[in-house]
Amino acid sequence: MRIFAVSDLHGAVGALESFIAKVREENVDIVTFSGDIVAEGARVREWMAAAQERRLPRCDLAEFHDEERDDLRVYTSFFKALAETGKPCFVVPGNLDAPLDFFLHVALNRKVVAHNTCIIHHRVSDKFSVPLSRDMHICGFGGEITEKNSEQFFGLIFPRVQALYAVEPFIDFPLPKALILHTVPRLMHTRGSDVVEELIDTVRPSHVFCGAFDDLQGEKTVGTALVVCPGEMKKGHYAVVDSISNKVVFGKLEVGGPRTPSPPPDVVGAGKN
């Protein structure tokens, strides 16, 4: 199986046209995306300011509404691009894809997300399990994985126990199987998470696809798994992985001309097919 791995769009919709063309050119079987569709914005700024000032962050700032509208345009453009690839696509949210209820509200709306795309956060692949059962099973968990912290409005942060609970059903799945995560293992970055290495030890996957912390791009064997960090899609980075030979080829998209963000659909009643 040939896998096209990307992560960390950070709102750079100008990379999407090149992304669609490259997926078709590379003749891959599936696409994985490891989170951070939207850019850092008002919520993150308020979260950090509150921490510095030793106060509770405010949840009622007017700029949050503007950010939600802008994020919806980016989400719509991103998921439209996935549909245009014509490939099965597996997506987890990143720590910036908050609030979680808004992300899921969009992700469950079939006016936005086409049937070739599976939001794999906190779940095992079922939608594509039949056509992919001979090749690879997939499980995903997005956001930043920490030891104990939890947050779902200002950013997506999940504690260790929740991540372990989410992947527990995946333990007995046969190889080859892949984890899609946003958080990188500490063995690949000093600010990565030991919990990711625990997840790998627990699930024993053949492949792990992670986010691009500090534009991390590379591959490393961790336990049983080939761990691939494709780099930031915002900067044009991607990786193509052959799951049989474990050959990884890193490439570059053209990100010059901005794609006009798609107008958001009427999301009233999102989640209803």
C-alpha positions as CSV (number, residue, x, y, z in Angstrom):
1,M,0.0,0.0,0.0
2,R,1.2,3.5,-0.8
3,I,0.2,6.1,1.7
4,F,0.3,9.9,1.2
5,A,1.0,11.5,4.7
6,V,0.4,15.1,5.4
7,S,-0.1,17.2,8.5
8,D,-0.3,20.8,9.9
9,L,-2.1,22.8,7.1
10,H,-2.4,25.7,9.6
11,G,-5.0,27.5,7.4
12,A,-2.7,27.6,4.3
13,V,-5.4,26.8,1.7
14,G,-3.0,27.8,-1.0
15,A,-1.3,24.4,-0.7
16,L,-4.5,22.5,-1.5
17,E,-4.5,22.7,-5.3
18,S,-0.9,21.3,-5.4
19,F,-1.9,18.7,-2.8
20,I,-4.7,17.3,-5.0
21,A,-2.5,17.2,-8.0
22,K,0.3,15.5,-6.1
23,V,-2.0,12.8,-4.6
24,R,-3.2,11.9,-8.1
25,E,0.4,12.0,-9.5
26,E,1.8,9.7,-6.8
27,N,-0.9,7.1,-7.4
28,V,-1.3,6.4,-3.7
29,D,-3.9,4.2,-2.1
30,I,-4.9,6.3,0.9
31,V,-4.2,9.7,2.5
32,T,-3.5,10.4,6.2
33,F,-3.7,13.8,7.8
34,S,-2.4,14.2,11.4
35,G,-4.1,17.4,12.5
36,D,-4.0,21.2,12.7
37,I,-6.2,22.1,9.8
38,V,-6.7,25.7,11.0
39,A,-4.2,28.3,12.2
40,E,-3.3,29.5,15.6
41,G,-5.7,32.3,16.5
42,A,-7.6,34.2,19.2
43,R,-8.3,31.2,21.4
44,V,-4.7,30.2,21.7
45,R,-3.7,33.8,22.3
46,E,-6.2,34.1,25.1
47,W,-5.2,30.8,26.6
48,M,-1.5,31.8,26.7
49,A,-2.3,35.3,28.0
50,A,-4.3,33.9,30.8
51,A,-1.5,31.6,31.8
52,Q,1.0,34.4,31.8
53,E,-1.4,36.6,33.9
54,R,-2.3,33.8,36.2
55,R,-6.1,34.1,35.6
56,L,-8.8,32.0,34.1
57,P,-9.1,32.4,30.3
58,R,-12.2,34.2,29.0
59,C,-14.6,32.2,26.9
60,D,-16.8,35.1,25.7
61,L,-14.5,37.3,23.6
62,A,-16.2,38.6,20.5
63,E,-13.2,37.7,18.3
64,F,-13.9,34.0,18.9
65,H,-17.0,34.3,16.7
66,D,-14.9,35.8,13.9
67,E,-12.4,33.1,14.3
68,E,-15.1,30.4,14.1
69,R,-16.4,31.8,10.8
70,D,-12.8,31.9,9.4
71,D,-12.1,28.4,10.6
72,L,-15.3,27.1,8.9
73,R,-14.1,28.5,5.6
74,V,-10.7,26.7,6.0
75,Y,-12.4,23.4,7.1
76,T,-14.7,23.6,4.1
77,S,-11.8,24.2,1.7
78,F,-9.8,21.4,3.3
79,F,-12.5,18.7,3.2
80,K,-13.4,19.7,-0.3
81,A,-9.8,19.1,-1.4
82,L,-9.9,15.7,0.3
83,A,-13.0,14.8,-1.7
84,E,-11.3,15.9,-4.9
85,T,-8.5,13.5,-4.4
86,G,-10.9,10.6,-4.9
87,K,-8.9,8.5,-2.3
88,P,-9.9,7.2,1.1
89,C,-8.7,9.9,3.5
90,F,-8.2,9.4,7.3
91,V,-8.1,12.6,9.5
92,V,-7.5,13.4,13.1
93,P,-7.7,16.9,14.6
94,G,-4.7,18.7,15.9
95,N,-4.4,20.8,19.1
96,L,-5.4,23.9,17.1
97,D,-8.6,22.3,15.7
98,A,-10.7,23.5,18.7
99,P,-13.3,23.7,20.1
100,L,-13.8,20.0,19.8
101,D,-17.6,20.2,19.5
102,F,-17.3,22.7,16.6
103,F,-14.7,20.5,14.8
104,L,-17.0,17.4,15.2
105,H,-20.1,19.5,14.2
106,V,-18.3,20.3,10.9
107,A,-16.8,16.8,10.5
108,L,-20.2,15.1,10.8
109,N,-21.8,17.4,8.2
110,R,-22.1,15.7,4.8
111,K,-22.4,19.1,3.2
112,V,-18.8,19.6,4.2
113,V,-17.2,16.1,4.5
114,A,-17.5,13.7,1.6
115,H,-18.0,9.9,2.0
116,N,-14.3,9.2,1.0
117,T,-13.2,10.9,4.3
118,C,-13.2,9.3,7.7
119,I,-12.6,11.3,10.9
120,I,-10.6,8.7,12.8
121,H,-10.2,10.5,16.1
122,H,-10.9,8.2,19.1
123,R,-12.0,5.4,16.8
124,V,-10.9,2.4,14.7
125,S,-11.5,2.4,11.0
126,D,-14.9,0.8,10.2
127,K,-16.1,2.8,7.3
128,F,-13.3,1.6,5.1
129,S,-12.5,-1.7,7.0
130,V,-13.8,-3.9,4.2
131,P,-11.9,-2.5,1.3
132,L,-8.8,-2.0,3.4
133,S,-8.9,-5.2,5.5
134,R,-6.4,-7.0,3.2
135,D,-3.9,-4.1,3.5
136,M,-4.1,-2.1,6.7
137,H,-6.3,-1.3,9.7
138,I,-6.2,2.2,11.0
139,C,-6.9,3.8,14.4
140,G,-6.5,7.5,15.3
141,F,-6.3,9.9,18.2
142,G,-5.8,13.6,17.7
143,G,-4.9,16.6,19.7
144,E,-2.0,17.0,22.1
145,I,-1.5,14.0,24.3
146,T,-0.2,14.8,27.8
147,E,0.1,13.0,31.1
148,K,-2.9,14.6,32.9
149,N,-4.0,17.8,31.2
150,S,-7.4,18.2,29.5
151,E,-8.8,21.0,27.4
152,Q,-11.3,21.1,24.5
153,F,-12.3,24.8,24.0
154,F,-9.0,26.8,23.7
155,G,-7.1,23.8,22.3
156,L,-7.4,20.1,22.1
157,I,-5.4,18.5,24.9
158,F,-6.1,15.0,26.2
159,P,-4.7,13.1,29.1
160,R,-2.8,9.8,28.9
161,V,-5.7,7.7,30.2
162,Q,-8.1,8.9,27.5
163,A,-5.7,8.1,24.7
164,L,-5.0,4.6,26.1
165,Y,-8.7,4.0,26.4
166,A,-9.3,5.1,22.8
167,V,-6.8,2.7,21.3
168,E,-7.5,-0.3,23.6
169,P,-9.9,-2.0,21.0
170,F,-7.0,-1.8,18.5
171,I,-4.6,-4.0,20.4
172,D,-5.9,-7.3,19.0
173,F,-6.2,-6.1,15.4
174,P,-3.8,-8.0,13.1
175,L,-0.8,-6.4,11.4
176,P,-0.3,-4.4,9.4
177,K,-2.0,-1.6,11.3
178,A,-1.4,2.1,11.6
179,L,-1.9,4.8,14.2
180,I,-2.6,8.3,13.1
181,L,-1.7,10.8,15.9
182,H,-1.0,14.5,16.1
183,T,1.5,14.2,19.0
184,V,5.0,13.0,18.2
185,P,7.0,10.6,20.4
186,R,9.7,12.1,22.6
187,L,12.3,10.0,20.9
188,M,11.7,12.2,17.8
189,H,11.5,15.6,19.5
190,T,12.4,16.8,23.0
191,R,9.0,18.3,23.4
192,G,7.2,15.2,22.2
193,S,5.3,12.9,24.5
194,D,6.3,9.7,26.4
195,V,2.7,8.7,26.2
196,V,3.0,8.2,22.4
197,E,5.8,5.6,23.0
198,E,3.5,3.9,25.5
199,L,0.7,3.8,22.9
200,I,3.1,2.2,20.5
201,D,4.2,-0.3,23.1
202,T,0.5,-1.1,23.9
203,V,-0.9,-1.3,20.4
204,R,2.3,-2.5,18.6
205,P,1.4,-1.0,15.2
206,S,3.4,-1.4,12.1
207,H,3.2,2.3,11.2
208,V,2.5,5.6,13.0
209,F,1.8,8.9,11.3
210,C,2.4,12.0,13.4
211,G,2.1,15.8,13.3
212,A,4.9,18.2,12.5
213,F,5.9,19.8,15.8
214,D,8.4,22.6,15.0
215,D,8.1,21.5,11.4
216,L,9.6,18.2,12.3
217,Q,10.1,16.0,9.2
218,G,11.6,12.6,9.4
219,E,11.2,8.9,10.1
220,K,12.3,6.7,13.0
221,T,11.7,3.1,14.2
222,V,10.1,3.2,17.6
223,G,9.4,-0.2,19.1
224,T,7.5,-2.1,16.4
225,A,6.6,0.9,14.3
226,L,7.9,3.0,11.6
227,V,7.0,6.5,12.7
228,V,6.7,9.1,10.0
229,C,6.4,12.9,10.5
230,P,5.8,14.4,7.1
231,G,6.5,18.0,8.0
232,E,4.2,21.0,7.7
233,M,1.8,21.0,4.8
234,K,1.7,24.8,5.3
235,K,5.3,24.8,4.0
236,G,4.5,22.3,1.3
237,H,5.9,19.2,3.0
238,Y,4.5,15.7,2.6
239,A,5.7,12.1,2.7
240,V,4.8,9.0,0.6
241,V,5.2,5.7,2.4
242,D,5.3,2.2,1.0
243,S,3.9,0.0,3.7
244,I,5.5,-3.1,2.4
245,S,9.1,-2.0,1.9
246,N,8.8,0.8,4.5
247,K,10.5,3.2,2.0
248,V,9.7,6.8,2.8
249,V,10.0,9.6,0.2
250,F,9.6,13.2,1.4
251,G,8.4,15.7,-1.2
252,K,7.4,19.4,-1.6
253,L,4.1,20.9,-2.8
254,E,3.9,24.2,-4.6
255,V,2.2,26.6,-2.2
256,G,2.6,29.8,-4.1
257,G,-0.9,30.9,-5.3
258,P,-3.5,31.0,-2.6
259,R,-6.7,29.0,-3.1
260,T,-9.7,31.1,-2.3
261,P,-11.3,29.6,0.8
262,S,-14.6,27.9,0.0
263,P,-17.7,29.7,1.3
264,P,-19.0,27.8,4.3
265,P,-22.3,25.9,3.9
266,D,-25.3,26.4,6.1
267,V,-24.1,24.3,9.0
268,V,-27.4,24.5,10.8
269,G,-28.2,20.8,11.4
270,A,-24.6,19.7,10.9
271,G,-24.2,16.1,11.6
272,K,-27.4,15.1,9.8
273,N,-27.0,13.3,6.5
